[in-house]
Amino acid sequence: MLVALLTACSPRTMLVRNVANELAGQSQAEEDDIVLAREASAFYLKLSESVLRKTPDHLPLAESVAGGFTQYAYAFVAFEADRTEAHDAKAAQRLRARAARLYWRAHRHAMAALELNNPALLKALNSSPAAGSPTLRLPADQVGVAYWAAASWGAYISLSKDQPDVVADLPLAVRLASLAWMSNPAYGNGDLASLMGSFEAARPGGSPRQAALYFDQAMQAAHGRNAGVCVARAEMLAAPAGDRAAFEALLHQALAISAAHRDLGNEVMRERAQWLLDTADDRF
């Protein structure tokens, strides 16, 4: 009976993991049509999520699902809330609430995979390392999942400023991003370095100078091909400093990068950069 059960279960498990491998290998990065990407995203995300629930320890699929939900929330929900707020504040609030739920969903999937593959991670996050004590280093195959776990966490926190218990988790999100940074600072063609810069600029007591260094490293890692770095720097450093000239220069740089290097991420950032330029009078 045991042999029969094992032989019946094993092919199904292998099939699910093969599907997980295939889904994890899919990417919309080369797609530069935002409308087409948006229409395709919902089906892909739901299918991938259903497979991930059966293989929650599958790191590549968890990275894909967490990244997919985070990017969908940012590009198609939170950004729509920003554009809607000027003429319908209540609708913008509903959209931000939905974006927060999607960010948290992404975070849960990423953290579940990390916890299953690295049980020491939660303990490391929740305890301040003592002087001279060894620091947990993430294996290379966990850096991507950790990046999306931290990015979605930070985005969720940014939309939950009226919830002190959520905001109190910001140091944990920063610590998680730092663990990924120590393992692979060049991850994501500058995305991780840019996240570190955003966290440094946003955290209480953060250093704008250090944040600027992170953004410089992000541009170097991306070889000047990541428009998101310029947009993040404009929003996180130039705008809070009241430096309109730098703000607009960075956004024009983002537009130039997105025109020269067409992909979905840069197309999303092109739209945001143009909107920020069009509404600059509201910020300065």
Steps between C-alpha positions, in 0.01 A plus 500: 500500500781740592679431172176560310444830676855616438497408134167675453606815683852538361404564134242757608755676720751496218239636260412787735865589549560485125213741449649718776832498317335602175299781660806627685683520170236716337560874493329805359816708525537520121137611451477876457123530449358591841138430407585153367708426810220613727242282323727195518617550858187399690480151345872441534505611863202288602636191325847547644362563847290183492806293403713674764250406770574136417877560492551784753873430531565550127731802508496598129119485486467687830729769360291520184167514684615753761657715230191473283259609773731782611545637150130464420408690816752775428440547128127442471346574839711736713596715201135522397422616855758778466349617172145476633549687827474851354142448381371211717665461839269218613573293190871557555467379856326181384771437243774547758327257734494245219864564417592447866321164499688394185833608647429301815400199290833519317686532829328195652592278205862613502541464877339155502754376245788658691390350830468152348845522343674696776351447848771720657386804306213610725718474809767708329248765401348531845826516694753780483841348424744539787838658435737242359227238448478326162250647254254280318584486130229417253583233242503629145174326410315685779606855415226559243225379731641712783508804271131466414410421861670822610371711209138392548534546876629852458223585254239358737640707786499816287125457445430424868632812672184520712581159655786536750541123542563466125736798483695352791610218268700734275834413669431131429436572133822704486691218671366246251605717207842541663543122523429473128736792435786334686460190283455665160498882485467497119179294500231603253712736289501758776156427644636385836738796530213734412284336768779554752510867400124535538508333842789720613313812391174390661613360833511727809851635537596391151786672319423672168869479419504123552178466302662691212795258509261206473329661200842560340580131548163409352576697182839332474352154546236572234756652259264795461215285365258510797262797490355403837819608678457857375132510592569365850779751555278784382216403733704395803775765499442792264131559580535490882800735474294747297750481213277540195789529255645165611151347511425592139849411377471150646156450346621614159789255539246225575309589183820479294593163649154354441506618138841342440433174683146379444366246747198480727672637810637802314165557331327513839762745621464708184133551579570586862783737411282684252214525752737633766627763259146597400400544866825653627324826590307309765825400673700823492 
